Amino acid sequence: MTWGRQGNAGQCSSRVQDQLKNVQQICGAGEAFAAILADGSVVTWGEPNYGGDSSRVQNQLRNVQQISATDSAFAAILAGGSVVTWGDRAYGGDSSGVQDRLRNVQHISAGDSAFAAILADGGVVTWGNPHYGGDSSRVQDQLQNVQQIVAQRASRVLLLPFWQTEAL
């Protein structure tokens, strides 16, 4: 069940209501939603430019484990640890520049316009708006053994093992 202002994602679920069965997780962007169903597929609705239209990647959205969202884009982790993104390119909806590094992804954190993925080896991959955390190249050599990333509107906070914090 959804509700909200007429014309926004809260009122747009009627076109997909019959597909919203056995929902396991719902994630919201600025004006769109994505739901993971029990079979690992994804249903999206809302403003198409904000990720409400996943038709471009719908055939890849199988065995989805987790979905994260910026204000206008979504990122889904698949069972094998790969990532599928959609929505506004400027908000992280296009991960093609780092797609070859998005392997064995364990968790994705999202700010307002960028994503950060923690890999199984503790490394981090970022993409999206470079001014809001989408470019971590300046600190990439320090992003090792990362356990958690907490996103805020314009920055990231890392949780590292205590023996690594002196290096920062």
Secondary structure, DSSP 8 states (H G I E B T S, - for coil): ----STTSHHHHGGGTGGG--SEEEEEE-SSEEEEEETTS-EEEEE-GGGTT--TTTGGG--SEEEEEE-SSEEEEEETTS-EEEEE-GGGTT--TTTGGG--SEEEEEE-SSEEEEEETTS-EEEEE-GGGTT--TTTGGG--S--EEEE-SS-EEEE--GGGGGG-
